[in-house]
Amino acid sequence: MNASALVQFGTKHVAKGIGRLTTEVIESGSGSYITMASGRKMLDFTTGIGVANLGHCHPAVTKAAQTQISKLVHGQVNIAFQKPYLDLIQSLLPLMPHKSLDTFFFWNSGAEAVEAAVKLARHATKKQNIIVMQGSYHGRTFGAMAMTRSKTIYSEGFAPLMPGVFSVPFPYCAQCSIATHSAGKYNYENCCMDPLLQLELLLKRESATSDTAAIFIEPVLGEGGYVPPPPQYIARLREICDKNNILLVADEVQCGFGRTGKMFAVEHWGIRPDILVMAKGIANGFPLSGIVSRKELMDMQKPGTMGGTYAGNVVSCAAGVAVAKAFQDEKILDNVNARGAELRATLDAAKADPKMGEIMYDVRGLGLMLALECTPGHGYASKIQAKCMEKDMLVLTTSIYDTIRLIPPLNITKEDMAKGCQIIKEAIEEVAAGKRPPETRTRGQALE
């Protein structure tokens, strides 16, 4: 089938419940670019929603997978150990944000890993309730769906949801009513910390500490808008957890594996999570996720309570080993911080411009996990996205607020970053000047 026929076939036979940015068909990917079946080559600032962190078809990762496929494709985890699974643990141990995180369980997707963390937290504490952050995204499977609070689309029509889930505000200073009405007294650098007060009130009003197993947090809010918490917030959250015998679970599915300029985002604040959830960039596109916790918690589970047919697939684990090695060999974090500074400077300069700044409400993020929130009410983010696509560059919108998120490969070259920055600048300029491109297919749709 030609490109047009493939699109027609997909439109007819692929589930309508999948939202997508474009109806084009991806043919191949290499580094920071993808090529469509139509022949169109596009600079990719989406990386498969933060998955192909080392670029598409990274040579070392591809070679590791190819080599493993010739040896063993499926070594079921409930039958025996498999060497790549153990090699991956050995590779990840030195990268963990705290030495107490020493015992692993690998699964397939981020949502499954979140549910594994829920099982561990409930079993270890003998308590049921889970507290999540408003704006958080934890997945679409049944338990994770109940915990996701970024958009109603994920759980609309699927009730009754998993019980025992409560939510509190995330410290989103750009949208905090206290900050916006404080005449500059409160802001990101000087947070009012009202979200912590709301948490303490919830523990008194709705979910007693004796019933609360864990607090789940994305250290940088993902689908909710790429929002880093203000300084000291996570440290004080850790104190509340310690005081009340509540486990702190860091969902680093999107912000982990170098995305923020540290291997894991919690390292920015020096905080120890009780459970760390990881996926996406762990294997650069091969299906793999996992949780890691301290041995005393993990060893409380009886054999047979964890597992899965494809859990910790041997090919995915081999790819994960290659990813961990590439981070060291290629000095990936150095590149993240250098290229992130260039992208952030472009966004900050645009916001400071009198004309472009009129459509820009906030610029934020860490490393190469950056967001541009637009002035509300005009659909500017979707229009900027459409302009970028006209210029052969893929970007994503996110959040209930009008926001563009930028997630380029962590190893993107200086030249490709300069190209991307120029396209983004031109797109913002053109939308600010009143040009009206057709809005993209993602306006109001849910990706993740």
C-alpha positions, 0 to 999 in steps of 0.5 A: 500500500502507498502512504495514502492507502496506509492512512485510509486503512489505519483510519478504518481499522485502528481503535478510535480511542487512540488520539494522535498528532498526525495521520501520517505513517512513520516509516523510519527513524534515525537520531533526532529525525523520523521519516514518514512513508510519504518521504517527509523527514521531520525533526522530532522534539517528541521522542515518542513521548520521552521514550527514544531518549538517545534518539531513534535507532541508537547504534549501540542499543540496536546492536545489543538488541540484535545480538540478544535476539540471536541468543534468546528472545523470551526467558520468562521471569517466573521460570528462571533468572536471565542474564540480561535482567541481572546485567541490567540491575548491575548497570542500574545500581550505581545510577540509583539516587540513593543506595537504599534502592537496591532491589528491582522488579521489571515489567513492560509499561509505565502504568504496570510499574505504577500498579506494581508500586501500589501493590508493594506499598499496600502490602508492605504497610498493610494500609490501603489509601493512596494519595496522588497529585492533581495534574499527575499522570500515572497511566491508563490501566485500571488502577493507574487510571484511578490515580491519574488526575491530569485530564478527565478523558482518561477515566471518563465513562469507566467508573467505578474506579479503584477505591482508596485514591485521594488527591492534593494540589501539586505546587504549580505556582504559575496557576496558584491563586495565592501566588497570582494574587499576592502582588509578587510576594509568593512565586516559584522561588518563594512558594506559599507551600499551601499544597503541603497545608492541603495535604496535612488537612487531607490526612486529618479530614479524609485519609487518616495516616493509619490508613494511608500507604503511600504518596505518589508524586511525579518529581516533575509533573509530566502530562500536567504541564512539565512543572518542577516543584519549588525548592524545599517542597519535596524535602518537606513532603519527605518529612511528612511521609517519615512523620506518618509512616507513609511511603514516598513513591517517585513516579519517574516514568517521564522525568527519569533517565536523564531527561531533567539533567540528572539521571533521576529528577529527585536528585535535584533535591537530594531526596530519597524515595521509598519506591522509584518507578521507571520506564520510557527512556530505560530501554530507548523504545523497547518495552520495559519498565520497573520499580526499585525499592529497598530490600526489606520492603521487596522481600516482604512479598511472597513468591508468586505475587509479582510477575508477568508473561513478558515482564523484564523481557530479555531483549528489552533488558539487553537494550537497557544495559546498552542505554546505561552504558551509553549514558556513561560513554557518551556523557549524555547528562553533559549534553542535556544540560548544555542543549537544555540551556540553549533551548531555555534561552530561546524560550526565555528570549521569546517571552521577553520579546514584546510581541511574542511575549503577549502570547506566552504565559510561562516558561519552565522545566529542567534539562530537556524537559521544558514547557511553554504555557501560552496565554489562555483562551486562544488555542495558541499552543495548538497553533504553534504546534501546527506551525512547527509541523509546517516547518517539518518539526514535531512537538506536543501539547500537554495539560488542561492549560494551553501548553507546548512541551519540548522533549528532544533527544538527550543526545541531540547535536548542537546543530539540530538544537539550533535548527529546532530553536529557530523553528520554535522561534519562527512558529511563536513569531508567526502565531503572535503576528496573527497567522492562523494555521489549522489547529492540530489533531491534538487540541483537546485530545489525550495523548499522555 
